[in-house]
Amino acid sequence: MNCVMKQVKSVALCIALATNAVAEPFDGFEFLFSWAEMKDEATAAALAEIGVTDATARGPAGFAAARKFGIRPYFTFMPVGPHKQVLGEEAQRRHDFVTGADLAGKSIPEAERRRIVEKRRIAAGCRFGGEPDTMPDVCTTDRIACFLSDTNCVMSKAKIDRLLADNPEAGGVALDFIGFTNLRSCECEDCKARFLAYARRENLEPNESSRDRFFRASLVSYINTLADYVRSVRPGMKVTIHLYPVFLPDPIYGKDLRVDTAQETVAWYFQWPDAKIADYTRRIVSGKYQPGSMGVPFVGLNATPGQALASKTPERLDAELRIVLASGARRLGVCNGWEMVKPGYREVFLKYRRD
Ligand SMILES: [Zn+2]
């Protein structure tokens, strides 16, 4: 313990040096969210040991394990809708390419298909739904449902009811994949009609800027409807979200959300410049959020090198956490959550754990 305390003190000193100001005392992350999908006690114990306070869990055993080790467990909610999002021609071509849609139905062994897809993603500079380096880029999952066409959120509310009933031990819901596959819009007929009605109502020219405003407002309204609904059905439930895929016209819009914690990416799996990590963190830390809501810096973490999804060394993770801390953050979200307890990475988080 002494050793840990010494390290924590040295962190406070580093912060003071980096910001040229008196450091706030730092005694570990007060909120540490792991997108771990934990299923058993061994994982829960390992996560608790590194200071995780909140995490996604699966199944009765996962929820019970989290509770046993003092971690608040969340089930994951992904949006539903009557049909898939429509991406636009160029983005659809890119999506087909990086998901290997053209390989479906061909007699290619699965391992070979995966190898081809990985190579394509590397060649295309695919950023997996994070901020892209080149356009067009897309989220690499199957196309997300057009949740905006879920009128009055009927399908989403029914799904939340089901998830609440299935997970009586849940302390929270973690919203994920509430965004656009092409990173800025859905081009389906429903969304087009809704956009034109919005532009008329708001007295706006239907152009790129008003489209961005419409899709941003739609995202915020959908998420807030879900958050309000969860609390109305089960008061006391926490609602968190990772803003993902990135909404390119405004990546950090969490301050408008009525969630308990809005996790906003400050460091993606692919290495971002240190200055950008600091800038995004400061914006979150100094942002004026909705009453009862907090912004949380989110860091992407993959521990396995040699994949299309970039990996991070423990040293790089440590450097990023130091920037986040030096920029004033005391809360953090991490995905992939299960990587946090792997050798090397575990020791990094131990340095910043709250006693
Ligand atoms: Zn749509």
Residues whose N, C-alpha, C, O or C-beta is under 5 A from the ligand:
A	BS01	ZN	C146 C186 C188 C191
